[in-house]
Amino acid sequence: FIENNDIQALSKGTFRGLKSLTHLSLANNNLQMLPRDLFKPLDILSDLDLRGNTLACDCKIKWLVEWLENTNTTVPAVFCSSPGQFEGQRIRDLALGDFQCITTDFVMHQVLPFQAVSAEPFTYASDLYVALAQPSASSCSILKWDYVERKLRDFDRIPAHSAVHCKPIVAQDQLYVVVAQLFGGSYIYRWDTAVDKFIKIQDIDSQKIRKPNDIEAFQIEGDWYFVIADSSKAGSTSLYRLNQNGFYSHQALHAWHRDTDVEYVENDGKPRLIISSSSQAPVIYQWSRAQKQFVPQGEVGEMLDVQMVKHFRAKRDQFLCLSRYIGDSKVVRWEGQQRFVEVQTLPSRGSMVMQPFAVGQRQYLALGSDFSFTHVYLWEEEKQKFAKFQELSVQAPRAFRAVPAADVQLLLAPSFKANTLVYRHVVVDLSL
């Protein structure tokens, strides 16, 4: 009987070894929480009195709710003193589902000692790799995931004087890397298994691709394509198709509009491209099966100066994230054809990248900036909005890529001005 003693805290081992204890009164003290499994050593406890304490019914008390459901010990009613939604409720009446105790975090996993402007994960011959464009090092760096050390390690380098994007494409058991350069033309390399190195197999027409900015690769009806967004006044965003001899020019898209980004989207079973530019609102192209080409379909609202368009799905809805360097960025819901409903506005001064990505059942959004911290948001399905989740210290990020590496979920953050950072996604149970 240790009631009425103004006890404010107990250690986890307070009752260790008291196997014969049958009656225990902690009534009328000042206990706000109880250590997990506090009563586990008490094998034959028959009566427990916790009345008169100010127990907070948060995640740290979840174990007690579960214990009360399963114990044969007699416990008079004890009530929650906080938080507000549980105040005055009997602890025994709480359901385990009432406690939202699982949270997540992005923690530093690895620092890659170089600058980069793009990151593209890919799997080839059952191994995981990442291709990074490093303009300051004049190369496309290929890193390989070490499953033992759980780190990314150097694998190979492709010379690229002013690389802005290195896009790997694994098609027909062949590994290709499309190397987009600001100067000196762009090229396609293929991994040659006979000599274990990358061999340049093709030049990309420098009259069409003068100032590449982004590359997307995809399959339509079994055929492989890639599209390069060109940001010069005289160039043209162009579509290429793979045949037996390599990739050949298939279609010129959206010429002379200084395109900044291209996104491939399948919506309602229809392949589409969304091209953003600095001269007009993002343009939508839809694939015509009859013509075997993309045809213009319309624009995304009246948003000008969109730096990047990325998409994500939440249940049955399709959303677009429209990032802007000057002004606010937008999240819009795509409701078919050319109808878009704005669901959220996010302050984004200096943003070059706003990237949605999913880890398990959680949908995140990383909003980078050249002038402040990177903000990570978490999608709230009930509110149909992103809520602020975490800040990451990444200088001038140019991309964010989620990488599933066996049992580790990574987030790559290439930086234009500093080291490229690799974060690890961790799940934390606050009730433990």
C-alpha positions in Angstrom: 0.0 0.0 0.0 1.9 3.0 -1.2 -1.0 5.4 -1.9 -1.1 9.1 -0.9 2.6 9.5 -1.3 2.8 12.1 -4.2 4.7 9.6 -6.3 5.3 11.2 -9.7 7.3 8.5 -11.5 8.1 4.8 -11.3 11.0 3.1 -13.0 10.4 0.1 -15.3 11.9 -2.3 -12.7 10.1 -1.0 -9.6 8.3 -4.3 -9.0 10.9 -6.7 -10.4 11.2 -9.9 -8.3 7.9 -9.4 -6.3 6.4 -12.7 -7.7 4.3 -13.2 -4.5 2.7 -9.8 -4.5 -1.1 -10.1 -4.7 -2.4 -6.6 -3.7 -1.0 -3.3 -4.9 -2.3 0.2 -4.3 -0.8 3.2 -6.1 -4.0 5.3 -5.5 -4.0 9.1 -5.0 -0.4 9.7 -6.2 0.7 12.0 -9.0 1.4 9.5 -11.7 0.9 10.8 -15.3 2.4 7.7 -17.0 3.4 4.2 -16.2 6.4 2.4 -17.8 5.6 -0.2 -20.3 5.1 -3.7 -18.8 5.4 -2.3 -15.3 3.2 -5.1 -13.9 4.6 -8.0 -16.0 6.7 -9.4 -13.1 3.7 -9.7 -10.8 2.6 -13.2 -11.6 -0.2 -13.6 -9.1 -1.4 -10.0 -8.7 -5.1 -10.1 -7.9 -6.0 -6.5 -7.0 -4.6 -3.2 -8.4 -5.7 0.3 -7.5 -4.7 3.2 -9.8 -7.5 5.6 -8.8 -6.7 9.2 -8.1 -3.8 9.6 -10.5 -3.5 12.1 -13.4 -2.8 9.5 -16.1 -2.3 10.9 -19.6 -3.9 8.7 -22.2 -1.4 9.0 -24.9 0.8 6.4 -26.7 2.8 5.7 -23.6 -0.3 4.3 -21.9 -1.4 2.2 -24.8 0.2 -0.9 -23.3 -1.9 -0.5 -20.2 -5.1 -0.6 -22.2 -4.0 -3.8 -23.8 -3.0 -5.2 -20.4 -6.4 -4.4 -18.9 -8.1 -6.3 -21.7 -6.2 -9.5 -21.0 -5.5 -9.5 -17.2 -7.4 -11.4 -14.5 -6.4 -8.7 -12.0 -9.3 -6.7 -10.5 -8.8 -3.0 -11.3 -11.3 -0.4 -10.1 -12.2 2.2 -12.8 -9.4 4.6 -13.6 -10.0 7.7 -15.8 -8.0 9.7 -18.2 -7.0 13.2 -17.2 -5.6 14.2 -20.6 -5.5 14.8 -23.6 -8.7 16.7 -24.2 -10.5 14.1 -26.5 -10.0 11.4 -23.8 -10.4 13.5 -20.6 -12.8 11.8 -18.2 -13.0 8.5 -20.1 -12.4 5.2 -18.5 -9.1 3.8 -19.6 -10.6 0.3 -19.9 -13.1 1.7 -22.4 -10.5 3.0 -24.8 -9.8 1.0 -28.0 -6.3 0.3 -29.2 -7.3 1.9 -32.5 -7.8 5.2 -30.6 -4.1 5.6 -30.3 -2.2 7.0 -33.3 1.2 5.8 -32.2 3.0 5.0 -35.5 5.0 7.9 -36.8 7.9 8.2 -39.4 11.0 10.2 -39.8 13.7 10.8 -42.4 17.2 10.4 -40.9 20.6 10.8 -42.5 21.9 7.6 -43.9 24.8 8.5 -46.3 26.6 11.5 -47.6 27.8 11.3 -51.2 30.7 13.7 -51.5 29.7 15.4 -54.8 27.2 17.7 -56.3 24.5 16.3 -58.6 21.4 17.6 -60.4 19.4 14.4 -61.1 19.1 10.9 -59.5 17.6 7.9 -61.3 17.3 4.5 -59.5 17.0 1.4 -61.6 17.3 -2.4 -61.4 19.5 -4.4 -63.7 20.5 -8.0 -63.5 18.7 -8.2 -60.1 21.0 -5.4 -58.6 20.0 -1.9 -57.6 21.8 1.1 -59.1 21.4 4.9 -59.1 22.5 7.1 -62.0 23.4 10.7 -61.0 24.2 13.6 -63.3 27.3 15.5 -62.1 28.0 18.5 -64.3 30.8 19.8 -62.1 32.6 16.4 -62.3 31.8 16.1 -66.1 30.2 12.7 -65.6 27.2 10.5 -65.1 28.0 8.6 -62.0 26.6 5.1 -61.6 26.4 3.8 -58.0 25.5 0.3 -57.0 23.7 -0.7 -53.8 25.8 -2.8 -51.4 23.4 -5.2 -49.7 25.9 -6.1 -47.0 27.1 -2.7 -46.1 23.7 -1.1 -46.9 25.4 1.7 -48.7 25.7 3.1 -52.3 29.1 2.5 -53.7 30.9 3.7 -56.9 30.3 1.4 -59.9 31.1 3.2 -63.1 31.3 6.7 -64.7 30.2 7.9 -68.1 32.0 11.0 -69.4 29.5 13.9 -69.7 31.0 17.4 -69.9 27.9 19.3 -68.8 25.4 16.5 -67.8 22.0 17.7 -66.7 20.3 14.3 -66.8 21.4 10.7 -66.9 18.4 8.4 -67.7 18.8 4.7 -67.4 16.4 2.5 -69.5 16.4 -1.3 -69.0 14.7 -2.7 -72.2 14.9 -6.1 -73.7 17.5 -7.2 -71.2 19.8 -4.3 -72.3 20.8 -1.4 -70.2 20.9 2.0 -71.9 21.8 5.4 -70.4 20.6 8.5 -72.2 23.1 11.3 -71.3 21.7 14.8 -71.8 24.3 17.6 -71.9 24.0 21.3 -72.1 27.0 21.6 -74.4 28.6 19.2 -76.8 25.5 17.3 -77.7 23.7 14.4 -76.0 24.3 10.7 -76.4 23.1 7.2 -75.7 25.3 4.6 -74.0 24.8 0.8 -73.7 26.2 -1.5 -71.1 28.4 -4.1 -72.9 28.5 -7.3 -70.9 31.4 -8.6 -73.0 33.8 -5.9 -71.8 31.8 -4.8 -68.7 31.7 -1.1 -69.5 29.4 1.5 -71.1 29.9 1.9 -74.9 28.5 5.0 -76.7 26.2 3.8 -79.4 24.3 6.8 -80.7 24.3 10.6 -80.9 21.1 12.6 -80.4 20.3 15.2 -83.0 21.8 18.4 -81.7 19.6 20.6 -83.9 16.5 19.4 -82.1 18.0 19.0 -78.6 20.0 22.1 -77.9 19.4 22.7 -74.2 18.0 19.5 -72.6 16.3 19.8 -69.2 14.5 16.6 -68.4 14.1 13.0 -69.6 11.2 10.6 -69.1 11.2 7.0 -70.3 8.1 4.7 -70.6 6.4 1.9 -72.5 3.3 2.1 -74.7 1.8 -1.1 -76.2 5.1 -2.9 -75.6 7.3 -0.3 -77.2 9.9 1.7 -75.4 10.1 5.5 -75.7 11.9 8.4 -74.1 11.2 12.1 -74.4 13.6 14.9 -73.8 12.3 18.4 -72.7 14.3 21.1 -74.5 14.5 24.5 -72.9 16.1 26.5 -75.8 14.2 28.9 -78.0 15.3 27.1 -81.1 15.0 23.5 -80.0 12.1 21.1 -79.7 11.0 18.6 -77.0 11.4 15.3 -78.8 10.1 11.7 -78.6 12.4 8.8 -79.4 11.4 5.1 -79.9 13.5 2.0 -79.5 14.0 -0.4 -82.4 16.5 -3.2 -83.0 19.3 -0.8 -83.9 18.8 1.8 -81.1 16.6 4.8 -80.5 15.3 6.8 -83.4 13.5 10.1 -83.6 9.7 9.5 -83.5 8.0 12.8 -83.0 8.8 16.5 -82.4 6.7 18.0 -79.7 6.1 21.6 -78.5 8.9 23.4 -80.4 10.4 26.7 -79.3 8.6 27.0 -76.0 11.6 26.7 -73.6 10.3 23.6 -71.9 11.5 22.9 -68.4 10.0 19.5 -67.5 8.1 16.6 -69.0 5.9 14.1 -67.1 4.4 10.8 -68.3 1.0 10.0 -66.9 -1.4 7.2 -67.5 -4.9 8.4 -66.6 -8.1 6.4 -67.3 -5.9 3.9 -69.3 -4.7 6.6 -71.7 -1.0 7.5 -71.9 -0.4 11.3 -71.7 2.6 13.7 -71.5 2.4 16.9 -69.6 5.1 19.5 -70.7 5.8 22.5 -68.6 7.5 25.6 -70.0 8.5 29.1 -69.1 6.4 30.6 -71.8 2.9 29.1 -71.2 0.8 27.0 -69.0 1.6 23.2 -68.9 0.4 21.5 -72.1 -1.2 18.0 -72.2 -0.6 15.6 -75.0 -2.6 12.3 -75.4 -1.4 9.2 -77.2 -3.3 8.4 -80.4 -3.3 4.7 -81.0 -4.3 5.2 -84.6 -1.5 7.7 -85.4 1.0 6.2 -83.0 1.8 9.7 -81.8 1.0 12.2 -79.1 -1.6 14.8 -80.1 -2.3 18.1 -78.2 -5.2 17.9 -75.7 -5.2 21.2 -73.8 -3.5 23.0 -71.0 -3.4 22.7 -67.2 -5.3 25.7 -65.9 -3.8 29.1 -66.3 -0.6 28.5 -64.3 2.4 30.2 -66.0 6.1 29.8 -65.2 5.6 26.2 -64.0 9.1 24.8 -63.3 8.0 21.2 -62.9 4.9 19.0 -63.1 4.7 15.8 -61.1 1.8 13.5 -60.4 0.6 11.1 -57.7 -2.5 9.0 -57.0 -4.4 9.0 -53.8 -7.0 6.2 -53.8 -8.9 6.8 -57.1 -8.0 10.4 -57.6 -5.1 11.7 -59.7 -3.3 14.9 -58.6 -0.7 17.1 -60.2 2.0 19.1 -58.3 2.9 22.3 -60.1 6.1 23.8 -58.8 7.2 27.4 -59.4 10.4 29.3 -58.7 8.6 32.6 -58.2 5.2 32.6 -56.6 3.2 29.8 -55.0 3.2 26.2 -56.1 -0.1 24.4 -56.5 -1.6 20.9 -56.0 -4.6 20.3 -58.2 -6.9 17.3 -58.6 -7.3 16.1 -62.2 -11.0 15.4 -62.8 -10.9 14.2 -66.4 -10.1 15.9 -69.7 -9.1 19.5 -69.0 -10.8 20.0 -65.7 -8.5 20.7 -62.7 -9.6 21.7 -59.2 -7.1 23.4 -57.0 -6.8 21.7 -53.6 -3.7 23.4 -52.0 -1.3 26.3 -52.4 2.2 26.0 -51.0 4.7 28.9 -50.6 7.7 28.0 -52.7 10.0 31.0 -53.3 13.2 29.6 -55.0 11.8 26.2 -55.6 13.2 24.1 -58.5 11.7 20.8 -57.5 8.4 19.7 -55.8 8.4 15.9 -55.9 5.6 13.6 -54.6 6.7 10.1 -53.6 5.2 7.2 -51.7 6.7 5.0 -49.0 4.4 2.1 -48.2 0.9 3.5 -47.6 2.2 7.0 -46.9 2.2 9.7 -49.6 4.8 12.5 -49.1 5.8 15.6 -50.9 9.3 17.2 -50.9 9.4 20.9 -51.7 13.0 22.1 -52.2 14.2 25.7 -52.2 17.4 27.5 -53.1 16.9 29.9 -50.2 15.6 27.9 -47.3 15.1 24.4 -45.9 13.5 21.6 -47.8 9.9 21.0 -46.5 8.6 17.5 -46.4 4.8 17.2 -46.3 2.5 14.2 -45.5 -0.8 13.7 -47.4 -3.9 13.7 -45.2 -6.6 11.7 -47.0 -9.5 13.0 -45.0 -8.6 16.7 -45.6 -7.3 16.1 -49.1 -4.3 18.2 -48.3 -0.6 18.0 -47.4 0.4 18.8 -43.9 3.9 19.9 -42.9 5.8 16.9 -41.6 9.6 17.6 -41.5 12.4 20.0 -42.5 15.6 18.7 -44.2 18.7 20.7 -44.6 19.5 20.3 -48.3 21.3 23.1 -50.2 19.8 23.9 -53.6 18.1 20.5 -54.2 17.4 19.6 -57.9 15.6 16.3 -57.4 14.2 13.9 -54.8 14.0 10.2 -55.5 12.5 7.5 -53.3 14.6 4.3 -53.6 13.4 0.9 -52.2 16.6 -0.9 -51.3 15.5 -4.3 -50.0 14.4 -3.6 -46.3 15.6 0.0 -46.4 13.6 2.9 -47.9 15.8 5.7 -49.1 15.3 9.3 -50.2 18.0 10.7 -52.5 18.5 14.5 -52.6 20.9 15.6 -55.2 22.3 19.1 -54.5 23.5 21.7 -57.0 25.7 23.4 -54.4 26.8 20.9 -51.8 27.0 17.1 -51.1 24.3 14.8 -52.3 22.4 13.4 -49.3 20.8 10.1 -48.8 18.1 9.9 -46.1 16.5 6.7 -44.7 12.8 6.4 -43.9 12.2 5.0 -40.5 9.0 3.9 -38.8 8.7 4.7 -35.0 6.2 3.2 -32.6 5.7 5.8 -29.9 4.0 3.2 -27.7 7.2 1.2 -27.2 
